[in-house]
Amino acid sequence: MLRRGLDLIGDIIRQADLVLLGLCCAATAYGLVMIASATNYMNTPRYVVVQLAAWIIGIVLYFLVSLVDVTVILKKWKWIAVFNVVFFLLLKTPLGAESNGNLAWLSIPGFPVDIQPAEIVKVTFILLLAKQLVWLKENKDLKSVSSVAMLGGHLLGLVGLYYVISSDMGSALVYIFAFACMCFAAGVALRWFVAGICGGAFAFYALWEMGKIPDYMRDRFLILFDHSLDPRGVGWHQTRSLLTLGGGGITGQGLFNGTQTQSEFSWSLPFRHTDFIFSAIGEELGMLGCLLVLILLGAIVIRCVMIASRARCPLESYVCVGVAGTLIFQTISNVGMCLFVLPVIGLTLPFFSYGGSSIVTLYLCMGVVSGIRSRTLPEWLR
């Protein structure tokens, strides 16, 4: 019995994409070290322990999900759609918890960490969208008005519901970017992308002129064009981030030795273990440390795209593209925010920033991609 169990575990490990797992683990280990450094001033191991626990859970899920055939799961697509809506609606119950002005967390009594529904639904949204794209491609014309309207309705319905409930613009934009990447990969006509960008820009401008954009959000955009506009208010986080990054030079000040990162005052570099961990890396490990971050994340994205190009069916290919799209957008947004060239929208750096829900969901996504890769192998290698 023991031998059979060991053989089964060995088979599961061999079928998984160990290259992708190795890249993810390298990025997470790097992030864990930096979280330990960034939270050193708090004198508590809590953040490291939670991140480590989430990492272990994520690895287990990676191997388990690698065994799942998404085409079989999506036969129950209606239940998945209901799950997405219900999970977001839970934010309006007493379980919903507000953080930094966004009602984006579920706080379950007795559970050690809060859960971010947007992270989990991100996976099921990508799966459902891939299913919808394949169905429209087979039964309609992706370039037609009706097809684009159905796709847009799916996006706006789910993302609109989430934004109305949570006011979390960052996560909403991640969904929109993943949607655009998957539609592009599926062959939606470029004119619809141009129309969508122009329509979105016009809508944003109209809302801005009518004063419908919240003041705090307007200020986050205005401060990008004039860093001196409110350096002690809206611009404080990014001003400190830029100062921290600049202090690292080429090789950095040394791990656990950053002036701002190790400051006992939280305002020296706010959210240094979450939103601004890239700045902490820049200060302590320098430009070389930052480049390593980008290389690891770039390698993970490239691996996802490679698997997408070899997938056995369009549905699985679109899923891989959606996962890669979320990583690309979150990375660009977070790094741009730290460099003070993009507004603060609350997006963390994938695999590096602290966040149990984020780490578990990332490994869940990577497990899906790994499973897609394993099903492209010859039967004798499965």
Contacts in CASP RR format, 6 or more apart in sequence:
PFRMAT RR
TARGET T0000
AUTHOR 0000-0000-0000
METHOD contacts of the structure
MODEL  1
MLRRGLDLIGDIIRQADLVLLGLCCAATAYGLVMIASATNYMNTPRYVVV
QLAAWIIGIVLYFLVSLVDVTVILKKWKWIAVFNVVFFLLLKTPLGAESN
GNLAWLSIPGFPVDIQPAEIVKVTFILLLAKQLVWLKENKDLKSVSSVAM
LGGHLLGLVGLYYVISSDMGSALVYIFAFACMCFAAGVALRWFVAGICGG
AFAFYALWEMGKIPDYMRDRFLILFDHSLDPRGVGWHQTRSLLTLGGGGI
TGQGLFNGTQTQSEFSWSLPFRHTDFIFSAIGEELGMLGCLLVLILLGAI
VIRCVMIASRARCPLESYVCVGVAGTLIFQTISNVGMCLFVLPVIGLTLP
FFSYGGSSIVTLYLCMGVVSGIRSRTLPEWLR
12 63 0 8 1.000
12 64 0 8 1.000
12 66 0 8 1.000
12 67 0 8 1.000
13 63 0 8 1.000
15 66 0 8 1.000
15 67 0 8 1.000
15 371 0 8 1.000
15 374 0 8 1.000
15 377 0 8 1.000
15 382 0 8 1.000
16 62 0 8 1.000
16 63 0 8 1.000
16 66 0 8 1.000
16 367 0 8 1.000
16 370 0 8 1.000
16 371 0 8 1.000
16 374 0 8 1.000
17 66 0 8 1.000
17 303 0 8 1.000
17 307 0 8 1.000
17 367 0 8 1.000
17 369 0 8 1.000
17 370 0 8 1.000
17 371 0 8 1.000
17 373 0 8 1.000
17 374 0 8 1.000
19 303 0 8 1.000
20 300 0 8 1.000
20 303 0 8 1.000
20 304 0 8 1.000
20 307 0 8 1.000
20 366 0 8 1.000
20 369 0 8 1.000
20 370 0 8 1.000
20 373 0 8 1.000
21 59 0 8 1.000
21 62 0 8 1.000
21 366 0 8 1.000
21 370 0 8 1.000
23 296 0 8 1.000
23 299 0 8 1.000
23 300 0 8 1.000
23 303 0 8 1.000
24 62 0 8 1.000
24 300 0 8 1.000
24 351 0 8 1.000
24 362 0 8 1.000
24 363 0 8 1.000
24 366 0 8 1.000
25 55 0 8 1.000
25 59 0 8 1.000
26 296 0 8 1.000
27 293 0 8 1.000
27 296 0 8 1.000
27 297 0 8 1.000
27 300 0 8 1.000
27 350 0 8 1.000
27 351 0 8 1.000
27 352 0 8 1.000
28 55 0 8 1.000
28 351 0 8 1.000
28 352 0 8 1.000
28 359 0 8 1.000
30 292 0 8 1.000
30 293 0 8 1.000
30 296 0 8 1.000
30 351 0 8 1.000
30 352 0 8 1.000
31 277 0 8 1.000
31 351 0 8 1.000
31 352 0 8 1.000
31 353 0 8 1.000
32 48 0 8 1.000
32 51 0 8 1.000
32 52 0 8 1.000
32 55 0 8 1.000
33 255 0 8 1.000
34 273 0 8 1.000
34 277 0 8 1.000
34 280 0 8 1.000
34 281 0 8 1.000
34 284 0 8 1.000
34 352 0 8 1.000
35 47 0 8 1.000
35 48 0 8 1.000
35 51 0 8 1.000
35 273 0 8 1.000
35 277 0 8 1.000
35 353 0 8 1.000
35 354 0 8 1.000
36 47 0 8 1.000
36 48 0 8 1.000
37 255 0 8 1.000
37 256 0 8 1.000
37 261 0 8 1.000
37 262 0 8 1.000
37 280 0 8 1.000
37 284 0 8 1.000
38 261 0 8 1.000
38 272 0 8 1.000
38 273 0 8 1.000
38 277 0 8 1.000
38 280 0 8 1.000
39 47 0 8 1.000
39 48 0 8 1.000
39 273 0 8 1.000
39 354 0 8 1.000
40 256 0 8 1.000
40 262 0 8 1.000
41 262 0 8 1.000
41 263 0 8 1.000
41 264 0 8 1.000
41 266 0 8 1.000
47 273 0 8 1.000
47 354 0 8 1.000
50 112 0 8 1.000
50 113 0 8 1.000
50 354 0 8 1.000
50 355 0 8 1.000
50 356 0 8 1.000
51 354 0 8 1.000
51 355 0 8 1.000
51 356 0 8 1.000
51 359 0 8 1.000
54 113 0 8 1.000
54 355 0 8 1.000
54 356 0 8 1.000
54 357 0 8 1.000
54 359 0 8 1.000
54 360 0 8 1.000
55 359 0 8 1.000
55 363 0 8 1.000
57 360 0 8 1.000
57 363 0 8 1.000
58 359 0 8 1.000
58 360 0 8 1.000
58 363 0 8 1.000
58 364 0 8 1.000
59 363 0 8 1.000
61 360 0 8 1.000
61 363 0 8 1.000
61 364 0 8 1.000
61 367 0 8 1.000
62 363 0 8 1.000
62 364 0 8 1.000
62 366 0 8 1.000
62 367 0 8 1.000
62 370 0 8 1.000
63 367 0 8 1.000
65 364 0 8 1.000
65 367 0 8 1.000
65 368 0 8 1.000
65 370 0 8 1.000
65 371 0 8 1.000
66 367 0 8 1.000
66 370 0 8 1.000
66 371 0 8 1.000
66 374 0 8 1.000
67 371 0 8 1.000
68 368 0 8 1.000
68 371 0 8 1.000
69 371 0 8 1.000
69 375 0 8 1.000
70 127 0 8 1.000
70 130 0 8 1.000
70 315 0 8 1.000
70 316 0 8 1.000
70 319 0 8 1.000
70 368 0 8 1.000
70 372 0 8 1.000
71 313 0 8 1.000
71 315 0 8 1.000
71 316 0 8 1.000
73 80 0 8 1.000
73 127 0 8 1.000
74 80 0 8 1.000
74 127 0 8 1.000
74 128 0 8 1.000
74 130 0 8 1.000
74 131 0 8 1.000
74 315 0 8 1.000
77 128 0 8 1.000
77 131 0 8 1.000
80 124 0 8 1.000
80 127 0 8 1.000
80 128 0 8 1.000
81 128 0 8 1.000
83 121 0 8 1.000
83 124 0 8 1.000
84 121 0 8 1.000
84 124 0 8 1.000
84 125 0 8 1.000
84 128 0 8 1.000
84 158 0 8 1.000
85 158 0 8 1.000
85 161 0 8 1.000
87 117 0 8 1.000
87 120 0 8 1.000
87 121 0 8 1.000
88 117 0 8 1.000
88 121 0 8 1.000
88 158 0 8 1.000
88 161 0 8 1.000
88 162 0 8 1.000
88 165 0 8 1.000
88 166 0 8 1.000
89 161 0 8 1.000
89 165 0 8 1.000
90 96 0 8 1.000
90 106 0 8 1.000
90 117 0 8 1.000
91 103 0 8 1.000
91 104 0 8 1.000
91 105 0 8 1.000
91 106 0 8 1.000
91 117 0 8 1.000
91 165 0 8 1.000
91 166 0 8 1.000
92 103 0 8 1.000
92 165 0 8 1.000
95 106 0 8 1.000
95 107 0 8 1.000
95 108 0 8 1.000
96 103 0 8 1.000
96 105 0 8 1.000
96 106 0 8 1.000
96 107 0 8 1.000
97 103 0 8 1.000
97 105 0 8 1.000
97 106 0 8 1.000
97 107 0 8 1.000
97 114 0 8 1.000
98 104 0 8 1.000
98 105 0 8 1.000
99 105 0 8 1.000
99 114 0 8 1.000
100 346 0 8 1.000
101 167 0 8 1.000
102 166 0 8 1.000
102 167 0 8 1.000
102 168 0 8 1.000
103 165 0 8 1.000
103 166 0 8 1.000
103 167 0 8 1.000
103 168 0 8 1.000
104 116 0 8 1.000
104 117 0 8 1.000
104 118 0 8 1.000
104 166 0 8 1.000
104 168 0 8 1.000
104 171 0 8 1.000
105 114 0 8 1.000
105 115 0 8 1.000
105 116 0 8 1.000
106 114 0 8 1.000
106 115 0 8 1.000
106 116 0 8 1.000
106 117 0 8 1.000
107 114 0 8 1.000
108 114 0 8 1.000
108 115 0 8 1.000
113 355 0 8 1.000
113 356 0 8 1.000
113 357 0 8 1.000
114 357 0 8 1.000
115 357 0 8 1.000
116 171 0 8 1.000
116 357 0 8 1.000
116 358 0 8 1.000
117 162 0 8 1.000
118 162 0 8 1.000
118 166 0 8 1.000
118 168 0 8 1.000
118 171 0 8 1.000
118 174 0 8 1.000
118 175 0 8 1.000
119 171 0 8 1.000
119 357 0 8 1.000
119 358 0 8 1.000
119 360 0 8 1.000
119 361 0 8 1.000
120 357 0 8 1.000
120 361 0 8 1.000
120 364 0 8 1.000
121 158 0 8 1.000
121 162 0 8 1.000
122 171 0 8 1.000
122 174 0 8 1.000
122 175 0 8 1.000
122 178 0 8 1.000
122 326 0 8 1.000
122 361 0 8 1.000
122 365 0 8 1.000
123 361 0 8 1.000
123 364 0 8 1.000
123 365 0 8 1.000
123 368 0 8 1.000
125 158 0 8 1.000
125 175 0 8 1.000
125 178 0 8 1.000
126 178 0 8 1.000
126 182 0 8 1.000
126 319 0 8 1.000
126 322 0 8 1.000
126 323 0 8 1.000
126 326 0 8 1.000
126 365 0 8 1.000
127 319 0 8 1.000
127 368 0 8 1.000
128 154 0 8 1.000
129 151 0 8 1.000
129 154 0 8 1.000
129 155 0 8 1.000
129 178 0 8 1.000
129 179 0 8 1.000
129 182 0 8 1.000
129 318 0 8 1.000
129 322 0 8 1.000
130 182 0 8 1.000
130 315 0 8 1.000
130 316 0 8 1.000
130 318 0 8 1.000
130 319 0 8 1.000
130 322 0 8 1.000
131 315 0 8 1.000
132 150 0 8 1.000
132 151 0 8 1.000
132 154 0 8 1.000
133 142 0 8 1.000
133 151 0 8 1.000
133 182 0 8 1.000
133 183 0 8 1.000
133 186 0 8 1.000
133 314 0 8 1.000
133 315 0 8 1.000
133 318 0 8 1.000
134 313 0 8 1.000
134 314 0 8 1.000
134 315 0 8 1.000
134 318 0 8 1.000
136 142 0 8 1.000
136 147 0 8 1.000
136 150 0 8 1.000
136 151 0 8 1.000
137 186 0 8 1.000
137 314 0 8 1.000
140 146 0 8 1.000
140 147 0 8 1.000
141 147 0 8 1.000
142 148 0 8 1.000
142 183 0 8 1.000
142 186 0 8 1.000
142 187 0 8 1.000
142 188 0 8 1.000
142 189 0 8 1.000
143 187 0 8 1.000
143 188 0 8 1.000
143 189 0 8 1.000
143 192 0 8 1.000
147 188 0 8 1.000
148 188 0 8 1.000
148 192 0 8 1.000
151 179 0 8 1.000
151 183 0 8 1.000
151 188 0 8 1.000
155 175 0 8 1.000
155 176 0 8 1.000
155 179 0 8 1.000
158 175 0 8 1.000
159 172 0 8 1.000
159 175 0 8 1.000
159 176 0 8 1.000
160 172 0 8 1.000
162 168 0 8 1.000
162 171 0 8 1.000
162 172 0 8 1.000
162 175 0 8 1.000
163 169 0 8 1.000
163 172 0 8 1.000
169 217 0 8 1.000
169 345 0 8 1.000
170 333 0 8 1.000
170 345 0 8 1.000
170 346 0 8 1.000
170 347 0 8 1.000
171 347 0 8 1.000
173 329 0 8 1.000
173 333 0 8 1.000
173 345 0 8 1.000
173 347 0 8 1.000
174 326 0 8 1.000
174 329 0 8 1.000
174 330 0 8 1.000
174 347 0 8 1.000
177 325 0 8 1.000
177 326 0 8 1.000
177 328 0 8 1.000
177 329 0 8 1.000
178 322 0 8 1.000
178 323 0 8 1.000
178 325 0 8 1.000
178 326 0 8 1.000
178 329 0 8 1.000
180 193 0 8 1.000
181 321 0 8 1.000
181 322 0 8 1.000
181 324 0 8 1.000
181 325 0 8 1.000
181 328 0 8 1.000
182 318 0 8 1.000
182 321 0 8 1.000
182 322 0 8 1.000
183 192 0 8 1.000
183 193 0 8 1.000
184 193 0 8 1.000
185 308 0 8 1.000
185 317 0 8 1.000
185 318 0 8 1.000
185 321 0 8 1.000
186 314 0 8 1.000
186 318 0 8 1.000
204 213 0 8 1.000
207 213 0 8 1.000
208 218 0 8 1.000
216 234 0 8 1.000
217 343 0 8 1.000
219 229 0 8 1.000
219 230 0 8 1.000
219 234 0 8 1.000
220 234 0 8 1.000
220 343 0 8 1.000
220 344 0 8 1.000
220 345 0 8 1.000
221 343 0 8 1.000
222 229 0 8 1.000
223 229 0 8 1.000
223 230 0 8 1.000
223 234 0 8 1.000
223 235 0 8 1.000
223 238 0 8 1.000
223 343 0 8 1.000
224 340 0 8 1.000
224 341 0 8 1.000
224 342 0 8 1.000
224 343 0 8 1.000
227 235 0 8 1.000
227 238 0 8 1.000
227 239 0 8 1.000
227 340 0 8 1.000
229 235 0 8 1.000
231 239 0 8 1.000
236 267 0 8 1.000
236 270 0 8 1.000
237 270 0 8 1.000
237 271 0 8 1.000
237 275 0 8 1.000
237 276 0 8 1.000
237 344 0 8 1.000
238 337 0 8 1.000
238 338 0 8 1.000
238 340 0 8 1.000
238 344 0 8 1.000
239 340 0 8 1.000
240 260 0 8 1.000
240 267 0 8 1.000
240 268 0 8 1.000
240 269 0 8 1.000
240 270 0 8 1.000
240 276 0 8 1.000
240 279 0 8 1.000
241 269 0 8 1.000
241 276 0 8 1.000
241 279 0 8 1.000
241 337 0 8 1.000
241 338 0 8 1.000
241 339 0 8 1.000
241 340 0 8 1.000
242 279 0 8 1.000
242 338 0 8 1.000
242 339 0 8 1.000
242 340 0 8 1.000
243 260 0 8 1.000
244 259 0 8 1.000
244 260 0 8 1.000
244 261 0 8 1.000
244 269 0 8 1.000
244 272 0 8 1.000
244 276 0 8 1.000
244 279 0 8 1.000
244 280 0 8 1.000
244 282 0 8 1.000
244 283 0 8 1.000
245 278 0 8 1.000
245 279 0 8 1.000
245 282 0 8 1.000
245 283 0 8 1.000
245 290 0 8 1.000
245 338 0 8 1.000
245 339 0 8 1.000
246 282 0 8 1.000
246 283 0 8 1.000
247 253 0 8 1.000
247 259 0 8 1.000
247 282 0 8 1.000
247 283 0 8 1.000
248 258 0 8 1.000
248 282 0 8 1.000
248 283 0 8 1.000
248 284 0 8 1.000
248 286 0 8 1.000
248 287 0 8 1.000
249 282 0 8 1.000
249 286 0 8 1.000
249 287 0 8 1.000
250 286 0 8 1.000
250 287 0 8 1.000
250 288 0 8 1.000
251 285 0 8 1.000
251 286 0 8 1.000
251 287 0 8 1.000
251 288 0 8 1.000
252 258 0 8 1.000
252 282 0 8 1.000
252 283 0 8 1.000
252 284 0 8 1.000
252 285 0 8 1.000
252 286 0 8 1.000
252 287 0 8 1.000
252 288 0 8 1.000
252 289 0 8 1.000
253 259 0 8 1.000
253 283 0 8 1.000
253 284 0 8 1.000
253 286 0 8 1.000
254 284 0 8 1.000
254 285 0 8 1.000
255 284 0 8 1.000
255 285 0 8 1.000
256 262 0 8 1.000
256 284 0 8 1.000
257 284 0 8 1.000
258 280 0 8 1.000
258 283 0 8 1.000
258 284 0 8 1.000
259 283 0 8 1.000
260 268 0 8 1.000
260 269 0 8 1.000
260 272 0 8 1.000
260 279 0 8 1.000
260 280 0 8 1.000
260 283 0 8 1.000
261 269 0 8 1.000
261 272 0 8 1.000
261 280 0 8 1.000
261 283 0 8 1.000
261 284 0 8 1.000
263 269 0 8 1.000
269 276 0 8 1.000
269 279 0 8 1.000
269 280 0 8 1.000
270 276 0 8 1.000
272 279 0 8 1.000
272 280 0 8 1.000
273 280 0 8 1.000
273 353 0 8 1.000
273 354 0 8 1.000
274 348 0 8 1.000
274 353 0 8 1.000
274 354 0 8 1.000
274 355 0 8 1.000
275 334 0 8 1.000
275 337 0 8 1.000
275 344 0 8 1.000
275 346 0 8 1.000
275 347 0 8 1.000
275 348 0 8 1.000
275 353 0 8 1.000
276 337 0 8 1.000
276 338 0 8 1.000
277 348 0 8 1.000
277 349 0 8 1.000
277 352 0 8 1.000
277 353 0 8 1.000
277 354 0 8 1.000
278 290 0 8 1.000
278 293 0 8 1.000
278 334 0 8 1.000
278 335 0 8 1.000
278 338 0 8 1.000
278 349 0 8 1.000
278 352 0 8 1.000
279 338 0 8 1.000
281 289 0 8 1.000
281 290 0 8 1.000
281 293 0 8 1.000
281 352 0 8 1.000
282 289 0 8 1.000
282 290 0 8 1.000
285 292 0 8 1.000
293 349 0 8 1.000
293 352 0 8 1.000
294 331 0 8 1.000
294 335 0 8 1.000
296 351 0 8 1.000
297 327 0 8 1.000
297 331 0 8 1.000
297 350 0 8 1.000
297 351 0 8 1.000
298 327 0 8 1.000
298 331 0 8 1.000
300 327 0 8 1.000
300 351 0 8 1.000
300 366 0 8 1.000
301 324 0 8 1.000
301 325 0 8 1.000
301 327 0 8 1.000
301 328 0 8 1.000
303 369 0 8 1.000
304 320 0 8 1.000
304 321 0 8 1.000
304 323 0 8 1.000
304 324 0 8 1.000
304 327 0 8 1.000
304 369 0 8 1.000
305 320 0 8 1.000
305 321 0 8 1.000
305 324 0 8 1.000
307 320 0 8 1.000
307 369 0 8 1.000
307 372 0 8 1.000
307 373 0 8 1.000
307 376 0 8 1.000
308 316 0 8 1.000
308 317 0 8 1.000
308 318 0 8 1.000
308 319 0 8 1.000
308 320 0 8 1.000
308 321 0 8 1.000
308 324 0 8 1.000
309 317 0 8 1.000
310 373 0 8 1.000
310 376 0 8 1.000
311 317 0 8 1.000
311 320 0 8 1.000
311 372 0 8 1.000
311 376 0 8 1.000
312 372 0 8 1.000
312 375 0 8 1.000
312 376 0 8 1.000
316 372 0 8 1.000
316 375 0 8 1.000
319 368 0 8 1.000
319 369 0 8 1.000
319 372 0 8 1.000
320 369 0 8 1.000
320 372 0 8 1.000
323 365 0 8 1.000
323 366 0 8 1.000
323 368 0 8 1.000
323 369 0 8 1.000
326 350 0 8 1.000
326 365 0 8 1.000
327 350 0 8 1.000
329 347 0 8 1.000
330 347 0 8 1.000
330 348 0 8 1.000
330 349 0 8 1.000
330 350 0 8 1.000
331 349 0 8 1.000
331 350 0 8 1.000
332 342 0 8 1.000
333 342 0 8 1.000
333 345 0 8 1.000
333 347 0 8 1.000
334 347 0 8 1.000
334 348 0 8 1.000
334 349 0 8 1.000
334 353 0 8 1.000
335 349 0 8 1.000
336 342 0 8 1.000
337 343 0 8 1.000
337 344 0 8 1.000
337 345 0 8 1.000
337 346 0 8 1.000
337 347 0 8 1.000
348 354 0 8 1.000
348 355 0 8 1.000
348 358 0 8 1.000
350 358 0 8 1.000
350 362 0 8 1.000
351 359 0 8 1.000
351 362 0 8 1.000
374 382 0 8 1.000
375 382 0 8 1.000
END
